[in-house]
Amino acid sequence: MPMTKSALSRPSLNLIQSPIPWLQAFWKFSRPHTIVGTSLSVLGLFAIAWAARHPLGLSPGTFHVWQGVSSLWITWLACICTNIYIVGLNQIEDVAADRVNKPYLPIASGAFSAPQAKMLVGIACSCAILLAVVSQSLYLIVTVWLSLAIGTAYSLPPLQLKRFAFVGPYCKLLVRGPVVNLGIFLHASSQLGLIPQIPWRIGALTLVVVAFSGAIALLKGLRDNEAQSIDETEASRVAQLVWWLLTVCYSSLIIAATFIPGINAGFLIVTHVLALIYFWYLGYQVQHSPGNTDNASFTYREYYQFIWKLFFIEYLIFPTACLLHQI
């Protein structure tokens, strides 16, 4: 007697019966690289706001330290929940494609069932909204609501903006760039007792993040289809476009560093010159080798991951440059 499809299917994990495998699957479900990016952005933006109020070398009072830590904790949790909602919703809608391109993801592998995934994104969405409201900060409430709305429009019908090649990537640019950077910085400033306003250094950071988000969006297609046949001519064009995009981004920032108030220009210039040189080196490798072959020295997946790391580093460089400004 032939086995039914349900009999052949892998049973979904249960948190009570299998806590460790369930947590491992949930970690994959949350897309760790996006969690790292969100965490660093929140921490970095709070650090930049903190540097404006308490330059390095000054000792803030206990009340200010407690206020900053509590605000940071609530903000981080709200943003992480928002992040999980967005990436989880996308996995629910992309499960058919993920079974081919990303079979390791929990829904595609069967570790999580569709109802489980929907419950998780529902909880994440509710927690994000609740935490934003608890913060009593209009800036965080608006940031969370805008992010949730854009993430929903990106993944779900009837809009499902990810269907459109020239619209979908801009959703990610909008959230990672202006929405998060401007919204969270204004929120952090208000929580630390500063007048909420957008300084030039935050404008510069936002433009850098937009450039990196664009590069990541361009490379994502190559990363996702690396196991399949890739048009090397088209792949080379994408790699060259990413090279030019980030080269212009880095070069513009290096030139403009001395004109941005509130930062240590020397530190910003040196770190970005080093980053640019290393980016050129790896960019040369990926453009001059067949990036999707087994014997390639540098694959599209590795290049994609490397761009994410450069993106992470920006949220370490900018806050440090702000903290070093008074030295």
C-alpha positions in Angstrom: 0.0 0.0 0.0 1.6 3.3 -1.1 2.4 5.8 1.7 0.4 9.1 1.7 2.1 12.5 1.4 1.4 13.2 5.1 3.1 9.9 6.0 6.2 10.9 4.1 6.3 14.4 5.4 8.7 15.3 8.2 6.8 16.1 11.4 7.1 19.7 12.5 9.1 20.5 15.7 7.4 21.1 19.1 8.9 23.5 21.6 7.9 21.4 24.6 9.0 18.0 23.3 12.1 19.2 21.4 13.3 22.5 22.8 16.8 22.6 21.4 16.0 21.6 17.8 13.0 24.0 17.9 15.2 26.9 19.1 17.7 26.1 16.4 15.0 26.1 13.8 13.7 29.4 15.2 17.1 30.9 14.9 17.2 30.0 11.2 13.6 31.3 10.8 14.7 34.7 12.2 17.5 34.9 9.5 20.5 35.5 11.8 22.4 37.9 9.4 19.4 40.3 9.5 19.2 40.0 13.3 22.8 41.0 13.5 22.3 43.9 11.2 19.2 45.1 13.1 21.0 44.8 16.5 24.1 46.7 15.3 22.0 49.4 13.8 20.0 50.0 17.0 23.1 49.9 19.2 25.1 52.1 16.8 22.4 54.7 16.5 21.9 54.9 20.3 25.7 55.2 20.6 25.8 58.2 18.2 23.0 59.9 20.2 24.8 59.1 23.4 28.0 60.6 22.1 26.2 63.9 21.4 25.1 64.1 25.0 28.0 62.4 26.8 31.3 62.8 24.8 34.0 60.2 25.5 35.7 61.1 28.8 32.7 62.6 30.5 31.0 60.5 33.2 27.2 60.4 32.9 25.0 60.2 36.0 23.5 56.9 37.2 20.0 58.1 36.1 21.2 58.8 32.6 22.9 55.4 32.3 19.8 53.6 33.5 17.6 55.6 31.2 19.8 54.9 28.2 20.0 51.2 28.9 16.3 50.7 29.5 15.4 52.6 26.4 17.9 50.7 24.3 16.6 47.3 25.6 13.0 48.1 24.7 14.0 49.5 21.3 16.1 46.5 20.5 13.4 44.1 21.4 10.8 46.0 19.4 13.1 46.1 16.3 14.0 42.4 16.6 10.3 41.5 16.8 9.7 43.6 13.7 12.6 42.0 11.9 11.3 38.5 12.7 7.8 39.4 11.5 9.2 40.7 8.1 11.5 37.8 7.4 9.0 35.2 8.7 6.2 36.6 6.5 8.5 36.5 3.5 9.4 32.8 4.2 5.7 31.9 4.5 5.0 33.3 1.0 8.2 32.0 -0.6 8.0 28.4 0.7 7.7 26.8 -2.7 10.8 28.6 -4.1 12.7 28.0 -0.8 12.3 24.3 -1.1 14.5 24.6 -4.2 16.9 27.4 -3.4 16.9 27.4 0.5 15.8 23.9 1.6 17.5 24.5 5.0 15.0 27.1 6.1 12.5 25.8 8.7 9.3 26.0 6.7 10.8 24.6 3.5 12.5 21.7 5.4 9.3 20.9 7.4 10.8 21.9 10.8 8.0 24.4 11.1 4.5 24.0 9.7 2.7 26.8 8.0 0.3 27.3 11.0 3.3 27.4 13.3 5.1 30.0 11.2 1.9 32.2 11.0 1.6 32.0 14.8 5.2 33.1 15.2 4.9 36.1 12.9 1.6 37.0 14.6 3.3 37.0 18.0 6.3 38.9 16.7 4.1 41.6 15.1 2.0 42.0 18.3 5.1 42.2 20.5 6.7 44.8 18.3 3.6 47.0 18.4 3.2 46.5 22.2 6.8 47.4 22.9 6.7 50.5 20.8 3.6 51.6 22.6 5.2 50.9 26.0 8.1 53.1 25.1 5.7 56.0 24.8 7.9 57.4 22.0 6.1 58.6 18.9 9.3 58.1 16.9 9.6 54.4 17.8 5.9 53.8 17.2 6.0 55.4 13.7 9.3 53.5 12.9 7.8 50.1 13.9 4.5 50.7 12.2 6.1 51.9 8.9 8.5 48.9 9.0 5.6 46.5 9.5 3.5 48.1 6.8 6.3 48.1 4.3 7.2 44.4 5.1 3.6 43.4 4.8 3.2 45.2 1.4 6.4 43.6 0.2 5.4 40.0 0.9 1.6 39.7 1.0 -1.1 40.1 -1.7 -2.7 42.1 -3.1 0.4 44.4 -3.4 3.1 41.8 -2.9 5.7 44.3 -4.1 8.5 41.8 -4.2 7.0 40.6 -7.5 8.3 43.7 -9.2 12.0 43.8 -10.0 12.2 47.6 -9.8 10.0 48.1 -6.8 10.7 45.2 -4.4 14.4 46.1 -3.6 13.4 49.7 -2.8 11.2 48.4 0.1 14.4 47.0 1.8 16.3 50.2 1.0 13.5 52.3 2.5 13.3 50.2 5.7 17.1 49.7 6.3 17.9 53.3 5.2 15.6 56.2 6.1 13.0 54.5 8.2 15.4 52.7 10.7 18.3 55.3 10.7 16.2 58.4 11.0 13.4 56.9 13.1 15.6 55.2 15.7 18.0 58.1 16.0 15.2 60.5 16.6 13.8 58.1 19.1 17.2 57.6 20.9 17.7 61.4 21.0 14.3 62.0 22.6 14.9 59.2 25.1 18.3 60.7 26.1 16.9 64.2 26.5 18.3 65.7 23.3 16.3 67.9 20.9 15.2 65.4 18.1 16.9 66.6 14.9 18.8 64.9 12.1 22.5 65.9 12.1 24.7 65.6 9.0 26.5 62.5 10.4 23.2 60.6 10.5 22.4 61.8 7.0 25.7 60.5 5.8 25.2 57.1 7.6 21.8 56.8 6.0 23.1 57.3 2.5 25.9 54.7 3.1 23.3 52.2 4.4 21.1 52.9 1.3 24.1 52.2 -0.9 24.9 48.9 0.9 21.2 47.9 0.8 21.2 48.4 -2.9 24.4 46.3 -3.3 22.9 43.5 -1.2 19.7 43.5 -3.2 21.6 43.3 -6.4 23.8 40.4 -5.2 20.9 38.5 -3.6 19.7 37.1 -6.9 23.2 35.7 -7.7 23.4 34.2 -4.2 20.0 32.5 -4.4 20.6 31.0 -7.9 24.3 30.1 -7.4 23.5 26.4 -7.3 21.7 26.7 -10.7 23.0 27.8 -14.1 23.9 31.5 -14.0 24.3 33.7 -17.0 28.0 34.7 -16.4 27.6 37.8 -18.6 24.7 39.1 -16.5 26.5 38.1 -13.3 29.6 40.0 -14.3 27.4 43.1 -15.0 25.8 42.9 -11.6 29.2 42.4 -9.9 30.6 45.5 -11.8 27.5 47.5 -10.8 28.0 46.6 -7.1 31.7 47.5 -7.5 30.9 51.0 -8.8 28.1 51.6 -6.4 30.2 50.9 -3.3 33.3 52.6 -4.8 31.4 55.8 -5.3 29.9 55.5 -1.8 33.2 55.0 -0.1 35.0 57.6 -2.2 32.3 60.2 -1.5 32.4 59.6 2.2 36.2 59.8 2.3 36.1 63.2 0.6 33.2 64.5 2.6 34.5 63.3 6.0 36.3 66.6 6.8 33.0 68.5 6.3 30.8 66.4 8.5 30.5 67.9 12.0 30.5 65.8 15.1 32.9 63.1 13.9 36.6 62.3 14.1 37.4 62.8 10.4 40.8 61.1 10.5 39.4 57.9 12.0 36.5 57.9 9.5 38.9 58.4 6.5 41.5 55.8 7.5 38.9 53.1 8.3 37.0 53.6 5.0 40.2 53.8 2.9 41.2 50.4 4.4 37.7 49.0 3.8 37.7 50.3 0.2 41.1 48.7 -0.6 39.9 45.3 0.8 36.6 45.6 -1.1 38.6 46.3 -4.3 40.7 43.2 -3.7 37.8 40.9 -3.3 35.7 42.6 -6.0 38.6 42.0 -8.4 38.5 38.3 -7.4 34.8 37.8 -8.0 34.9 39.7 -11.3 37.8 37.7 -12.7 36.8 34.2 -11.8 33.7 32.1 -12.5 32.0 32.8 -9.2 29.5 30.0 -9.4 31.8 27.1 -10.1 33.2 24.6 -7.5 36.8 25.6 -8.1 36.3 29.3 -7.9 38.4 31.1 -5.3 35.6 33.4 -4.4 31.9 32.6 -5.0 28.9 34.9 -5.3 27.6 33.6 -1.9 30.9 34.5 -0.2 30.8 37.9 -1.9 27.2 38.5 -0.8 28.2 37.6 2.8 31.2 39.9 2.6 29.1 42.8 1.6 26.8 42.1 4.6 29.9 42.2 6.8 31.0 45.6 5.4 27.4 46.8 6.1 27.7 45.6 9.7 31.0 47.4 10.1 29.5 50.8 9.3 27.5 50.6 12.5 30.8 50.2 14.4 32.8 52.8 12.5 30.3 55.7 12.7 29.6 55.5 16.4 33.3 55.2 17.2 34.0 58.2 15.0 31.4 60.2 17.0 32.7 59.0 20.3 36.3 60.0 19.3 35.2 63.4 18.1 36.0 65.1 21.5 39.5 63.6 21.9 
